[in-house]
Amino acid sequence: MTITDLIQSATINAIQELYGETITPEQASITVTRKEFEGDFTIVTFPFTRFAKKKPGEIAEELGIHLVKNVPQLDRFNVVQGFLNLVVADSFWTDFLMQIAGNQDFGRLSKNGKKVMIEYCSPNTNKPLHLGHVRNILLGWSCSQICEAAGYDVVKVQVVNDRGIAICKSMLAWQKFGEGKTPESTGTKSDHFVGDYYVLFEQKFQEEYKAWQSSAAGQQVLDEKRKPEQSDEQFFKDFKNTYFNEYSALGREARDMLLRWEAGDPDTKALWQQMNQWVYDGFGKTYQALGVSFDKFYYESETYLLGKDIVEQGLASGVFYKKEDGSVWADLTDAKLDHKVVMRSDGTSVYITQDLGTAQVRYHDFGADKVVYVVADEQNYHFQVLFELLKRLGEPYAAGLHHLSYGMVDLPTGKMKSREGTVVDADDLIAEVIAEAREASKERGEITELSKTEQEDILRKIGLAALKFHIIKVGPQKRMVFDPKESVDLQGQTGPHIQYAYVRIKSVLRKAADLGIAPSAIRNPQSAIEPQERELIAQLYRFPATVETAATNYDPSEVANYCYDLAKAFHKFFTDLSILKAETEEAKAFRLQLCAAVANVLKTGMGLLGIEMPERM
């Protein structure tokens, strides 16, 4: 039983004894005391006035006396208006520190027998990974690590979008303009190589479209279809997709290539496999650089026909209905989701169809109790529909589905556009943050005595910490404006700031070992702990609950901000109190043990975010 559970239970009993009222645990709410007041935990007594028939301050006073008398772990209390602030006894904190001393697994919960599948990344094979993918990847990876720490069996998967018109654009551009070049012959990272041809296709298409606009055919279309309120420029901007599908020579060639792929044309398939493999090889290097991995890959080329059997079953059971043109729909108006097509009139599936099939296949593969889709909030409606359909189809896993909807990432200059090449590339971003860490290191000059290999490893850890923490510390639902300069700032609420707390501790522990001073949590009961020590231990105590809450909410920012608060508290402790020159040997050993526990939790917590901790920096 945690200290908060203990206080909550005692509060329920106290209310019964003092006022003859039975309250629920929810009514006996316990919160962490605000930093400007003395105390560890606070009880709000305003809700108790209804039955106590007393002022909140009087209730708080009576309740405080009762709790301190009956709960040995409480030392004293104070009342601020109707808020009862409880101070936990020093002995509780020192006993707790002794319990976790040397426990490398502190914060990791026991296995709960449940399995969670997390789908993240899900890129297209026509371009390299960019900043938007980085946020997705970091959210998915950290959620997987946090859920595993919370006791779940975790499966990490991704669906690769490896077919469709966008992939054909890259293929066609290479076929027409590539002159047989390869990633090896050009010295280009292979996914970048393919992405360059996707951008080249757009450039060539824009050239074609611009020429067509001023041609007789283009002017005729303009005269026939332009609305009175449209300018010529606005018309052609709005007409772009129609031009691609109905008039463009490049568009026709791309569509023909897609039809050949769907028909299984050997040459088209061979080109598709070659270019996709180039992308996979490039993705693999980026994943390795980010320190992430997957347990299984699903490919759209293998799943796009899935779901048709489910549609037939849904028709038979009345979940779906068929229109006169043969298309199949679901009426979701009672769930405020409108009507949704699940099969076109020509018998071809739509995205929601293959998602139905993929969900069923993955359940058969892994039998997960929960499935988390990490996908940007632009797809909120899609997942509302998908989950509603699976529920109506009676799928056994429908109740365990969750869409981890995250805000898009913008640049200070606006949205990124892959076709125009105006994206923050993941590989360039990784290189940039490491370069920034290198510049900052030169100013400090603290690792110059290490070997070149050791220096580069430390700089890599610092740079990636800056990148990962900058993104993860923001709650998933919030849209981000990513400023590269801000992301690599090594000061303030940053990953390197937390790493520095860890490095400080490791340095102190090395010096203590050289002096023959061993850490120890044993403390004379008569020795009071300092406020800075108390704050650190109280922060450590909250770590398992933070992990559990972050797993429940699928919100890694809770762990990120916990780590920052812990590091901030340590920096204050380090500044305010002497460790190796403490007034007594007992205090030295105690503070060293506290330092070791903080280092362990920082390493574990940041590890859950995919951030490595250097020994020096």
N, C-alpha and C positions, 0 to 999 in steps of 0.2 A: 504493500500500500504506500503510495506517495504521500508526501507531507500535505499536499493540497487535498488529497482524498481524506486524510486523517482530520484535517481542519474542517472539511465539509461535513463529514460524519458527526464530528463533535458539535458543530453548529446546529445541525438538525436536532440532535439530542438536547442541546441547550435551549433551543426555541420551545421544544416540547416541555422541558422542565420549568422554564421561566414563564411561559405564556400559555401553555396548554394547547399549542397549535402544532399540527403536523404539516411540515413543508417538504417539498420535493428537492432532490439534489440541484435541480435547475434553479430553484428559488434561493438556494444557499450558494450563490455564485462567488467564486474566489478569483481575484485577479492579482497580478503583480503590483506591488505598491509603486506609485510614481516616484521618480528619483528625487524630487524636491522634498519628499517627506521621509521621516524615519520609518522603517518597517520593511518586511519582506513580502507580506501578502495582505490584501485589503478585502474587507467585507462591506458591502453597501447595505446600510440598515433601513433606508427609506421605505422599501417594500414591506417592512415588518410593522410599520406604524398602524396599518389597517386593523390588525388584531391585538397589538400590544397596547394601543391607546396611549402611547407616549411619544415624546419628541424623538427624532432620530438620534440626537446626541445622547439622550438618556439610555436609549436602547443599546447604543454602541458601548457605553460605559458598563452597563450590566452584563452585556454579552462578553466584553473583553475580560472582565473579572472572572466570569464563569469559565471561559476557555483557558486562561492562564492557570487557573486552579486545577483544571481537569486534564490538560494536555501537557505532559512533561516536556515535550519538544518546544513549547513556547516559553519565552523568557519574560516578555512584558508587552504592553500595548500602549497606543495613544489614540486619541479621538480627534479628528478634524471634521467638525460639523457632523454629518451623519456617516462619516467614513471611519471604520474601525481598522486601524493599521496594526498588524501583528508582527512582533519581532521574534524570529526563531532563535532558540538558544544556541550559543556558540558550540556546545557539545554536539548538537545535531550535525552542524556543518563539518566539524573536525572528524566525527565518526564517518560521515559520508565520504570525505576525502580519503580516509583510510580504506574504505571499501573499494574505491575505484582505483587506488594506487596500483600502477603496473598493469591494469586491465586494458589491453590494447583493443578489445572489442566493446569497450564502453560506448553506449549510444546505439549499438546494434541490437535489435529486438529478437526475441525467439521466433523460430519458424511458426507461421500461422496456418500452414497447410493449404494456402490459397495460391493460385497462379494468376499472374497478370501479364498480358501481352501488350507491348508498347510498339506502335507503328510510327516511325518517324523518318524524316528526310524526304523519301519518295520523289527523287529528281526526274527530270526529263533527260534523255540521252542525246540532246542536240546542243548542249552547252555545258560549260563547267559550273561547279557549285559557286554560289555567290553569297553575299551577306544575308539575304533572306533565308537561304538554306542553313547558314551557320546558326542563326537563332533557333530554327527548327531542330537542328542536330543537337545543339547544346541543351535545349529543353528536354528532348527525348532521352538523351543519354543520362542527364542528371536525374530525371524522373525514374529511369530504370535503376540507377544506383541507389536512390533514396528508397524506392519500393523494396528493393532487395534488403537494404539495411532494416527496413520496417518488418521484415519477416516473410515477404512474398517470394515465391519462385517466379522469376522474371524471364520472359522471352522477348527478345528484341528483333523486330522484323521491319522490312521496308518493301513497298511496292514500287518497282521501277517502271516509269512511263516510257517504254522503249518502242512504241509504235505510234503511227499517226502522221498527220500532214507536216507537223513541225520537224519531225525526224527526217521526213522526205525532203524538206527544203535543204537541210545540211547535206544530205546525200546527193541531191541534184546539183547543188553548187559545186561540190567537190568533183563530181563527174564532168561538169561542163568547164570548170575553170581551174581545177586542181593540178592539171598537167602531171598526174602520177605522183605528186609529192606525198610524203608520209611524215608522221611526227619525227621519226628517226632522221630522215633526210634534211629536215628543217631545224632540228634541235628544239622542237616545241613540245611542251607537256601535252600528252595525247588528247585529253579532254578539251584543252584550250584550242588545239588544232582543229577539232571538229566544231567547236563553238565559233571559231573564226569564219568558218564557211556558212554557218547560220547567219552571222552578221553580214557576210558577203552577199548571201541570197537577198537579204532585205535591201542592201544597197543597189543591187542590180534590178530588183523589182521596182524600187523607187525611181531609178533612171528610166525604166520602161514606162512606168505610170506617168511620169512627167512628160515624156515624149508623146504619149497617147493623148494627154489632156489638150495639147496644142494641135493635135492632128484633126483632120476632117471628121473622122469617126468619133473622136472625143468631143468635139464641139457640137456634133449632132446630138449626142447623148445629153450634153449639157443643155442644149436648147429644148429638148423634149422632156427632160425629167427634173430640171431645177425648179424648186418652189420659189414663189415671188419673194419670200422673206430671206432666201439664202443668197449669199454672195457666191461668186464663182469659186473662191478659195474654200468656203465652208462646204459647198456642194461636193467638191472633189475630196475633201477630208472625210465627209460622211459616206462617200461612194466607194471608198477604198476596198472594203471587203467584197462588195458586189463586183467591182472590177476584177479582183483576184479570182473570184469564182466563175465569172461569166465572160470576161474579155481578155484576160492576161494570158500571153503565151507561156510565161514562166509558171503561172498558176496552173495552166492545163497540164504542163509537163509534170509538175509536182503531184497533181491529182492522179495522173496516169501511172506514175510510179507507185503511189499508194495502192491503186487497183491491182498492179502487177504483184505487189507484195502480198496482198490479200489472196491473190490467185495462186501464190506459191511459185512465182517465176524464179528459176534457179539463180540467174545472174543478179536479179534484184535482191534476193535473199542473201546471196554471198556478200554483196556490197553492204547490206544492212548489218550483217554479222560482223564484218570487218570494222565498220565505223563505230558500232556499238562497243566492240571490244576495246577500241582505242579509248572510248569514254570510260568504260569500266576500269581500265588500267589507271587512268588519271584520277578517277574518284577514289580508288583504293589508296593512292598516295596521299590524298587530302584527308581521308578518314584516319590514316595512320598518323598524320601530322597533328590532327585534332585529338588523337587518342581515343577513338570510338570504334565500335565494331557492331556486327549484327549476327544473329543466330540463323536467320533464314531470309532469303530474298524471294519475293514473288514478282513475276514479270507480267506486265499488261499484255504482252504478246501471247501469254499462256492463259490469261484470265479473262480476256475481253469477250470470249464466247460463253463464259460462265453466267449462270443466272437464268438462262432460258428455261430450264426445267422448273426452277422456282416460280417463274411467271406462269407456267402451265398449271402448277399446283395451286397457285394463288387464284387463277381463274376458276379452277374446279371448286375451290373452297369459298369463293365469293369475295375474296380480298381485292381482286382486280376485276375490271370489266372491259369489254371490247367495244370499240366504236365501229361504225359502219365501214370505215376505210381499213379496218383490220388492226389498227393500232390498239395497244393495251394500256389501260390507265388505272390509277388508284384514286379514289375519292377520299381526300384527307381533310375535307372542309370542316368536319366536326372537331378536328384537332387544330383548326385554324392554319392549315397548310395548303389549301387549294387542291386542285387536281394535278396529278403528276403522271407523266407518261413513263412507262417502264419498257415498252417495246414499240418500235416504229411500225408504220403500216407495211413496210417492205420486209418485216421480220427481223430487222437488225436491232441490236441492243443499244442502250444508252449507258452513260456512266453509272447511273444508279443500279442498272441491271447487273453489271459486272461486279459492283460493290456488294450486292446481295450474294452473288455466287462466291466471291472471295471470302466474305465473312463466314459462310458456311464451310468452305474448304479449310480455312484456318482453324475453325473450331474442331473439325475432325482431325486436323494435324496435331493440335496441342491441347484442346479441351480447357482453355483458359476460363477462369471465373470472371475475370474483368478484361476488357479490351480498351485500350486508350489510343485514340487517333490524334496524333499531333499534327494539326493542320491549321493554317491561318484562318482568321475570322471571316475572310471573304467567302468561306464555304460553310458558314453557320447554317444556312437554310438547307443545304445539301444533307448535312448530317442529321438535322431534325427530321427530315424526310426519311433518310435511311433507317434511323433508329425506330421511327414510328412504323415503317413497313415491316421490319424484322419482328417487332412486337406483335403486329397483327398476324404475321405469318406463324406465330407461335414458336419461334426459334428459342431453344432453351437458354441461350446466352444473351438474349435481348436485354434483360434487366441489368446486365453488367457492362454495358457499352458507355463510353465517355468520350466526348470530343474535347480535347485540350486545345481550346480556341485561343490563339495568340494574335496580338496586334502585328500589323505589318511593320517593316523597317523602312523608313525613308531616309534620304540624304538631306542635308541642309538645302540642297538645290531642288529637292522634289523627289518624285518617285523614280525608281530605277527601271530601265527598259532594256531587256536582254537583246531584242532585235536591233537596237541602235548601239549596243555595246556600252551603254552608260550604267554599268553595274559596278559595285565594289566586289571584285573577285575574291573568293575565299583564300586562294593561295597568295595573292598579292597582299591581302590583309594580314595574314599570318606573318609574312616576311616583313611587313611594315612595323608591326608591334614588336617583333624581335629586334629590328634595327633600332627602334626607339629605345628599347631596353639597353641596347649596346651603347648608345650615346649617353644615356643617364649613368651607366656604369663607368664610362670613361671619366665623367666628372667626379665620381666618388673615389675611383681607383682602389676599391676594397678587395677585388679578386684578381689583381694583376699577378699575384705570386702563384696562382694556380696554373695548371697546364692549359693549353689552348682548348683541348677537348673538354675539360672540366668547366672552363669559362663558357664555352658555347652551350653546354648543357644547362648551366644556370641561367643564361640569357634566354634560352628557349623557354624554360619554366616561367621566368618573369614575364616575358612577352605574352605567352599564352594565358597566364593568370590575368593580365591586364585586359585582354580581349574577352575571355570567358566571363570573368566576374562582371565586367561592364554590361554585358548582355543579360546574364542570369539574375543580377540583382534587381532588375525591373520586373514587376509582376507580369505574368504572361499576357493578361488581358489588355495591358497598356500598349498603345502604339508607340513606337520608338522613332526618334530622329537620331540617326547614328552619325556622330561627328568623329572622324578618325583621330583628330588631335586630342579630343577629350578622352577617347577610349584608351589611349596609351599614356595618359597622365599617371605618373607613379606616386602621386600624393593624394591624400583625401580618401574618400570611400572607394578604394580600389583593391584589386587582388594583391598587388605588390605590397600595399600597406599591411595586409593581413600576413603575407609571407614574411614581412620584416619582423613582426611580432614573434613568429616561429623561429626565425634566424636568431633573434636576440636571446630567446630561451635556450636554443642549442648552444650558443656561445657561452652563456652562463653555466650551463651544465658541464660543458667541457672544462671550463676554468675550475669549477667545483671538484671535478674528478681529479684534476691535476693537484689540487690542494688536499685531496683525501677527504672531502666532505660529502657524505652520502645523503640523499633525500630521505625524509621520514615524515609521516603524517602524525606520529605520536606527539601529543602535546599535553602539557600539564593542565589539568582541568581548571586550575586557578588562573591560567594565562588567557587573557582576553584576546580575541583576534581583532585585527585592525579592520576598519570599514572597507579598505581596498581589498583585503583578503576575503572578507565576507562577500563582497560584490562578485569577485571572481568565482568563488565556490558556488554561490547561488546561480551564476550564469552556467557553470558546468552542470549543475543539477537539472537545468531546464533542457539540456541537449537531447535526451531520449524523447521527451515530449515534442520537441521541435521536429525531430525526424518523423515521428508518427503523424503529426499534423500535416507536414509537408507532403507525406505520402498520401494521406487521405484527400488532400486538396489538389494533388498533382501540381504543386507550386514550389519549385526549387528556390525561388527568391526568399522563402522563409528561412532556409538553411543558409543562404548567402548572407542575408542581413544578420542572422544570428552570429555567424562567424565574424562579421565586421564588429558587432557589438562586443563580442568576447575579446577580439584583438584590441579594440579601443580601451576596454577595461584593463587589459594587461598593460598597455602602454602607460596608463595612468598609475597603475600599481608599480611598474618599473621605475617611473619618474619619482613617485612619492616615497617609496620605501627602499631601503637598502636590502640587498639579498645576501651577498657574500660578506658584507660588513654589518650584518644585523647585530643587535645588542647582545643576543645570547646564541649559543650553539643550537639550542632547541629551535629558536626562531629561524636560523639559517636553514636547518634541515627541513623545517616545515615549509618555508617559502620555496625551497628547491623542489619539494614534492608537489607543491601547488603549481610551480612552473612546468614540471614534467607532465602533470595532468592537463594543463592548458595546451601544451604542445601536442599532446596526443589527440585531444578533441579538435584542435585546429587542423591537424593533418587528416583526421577522419572526415570532418565536416567539409573541408575543401576538396578532399578526395571524392566525396559524393557528387561534387560539381565538376569532376574531371580535372581538377587543378592540383598539380604536383607542388610539393613544398621543398625548396632548396635548403641545404644546410648552411649555405653562406650566400651573401649577395652584396 
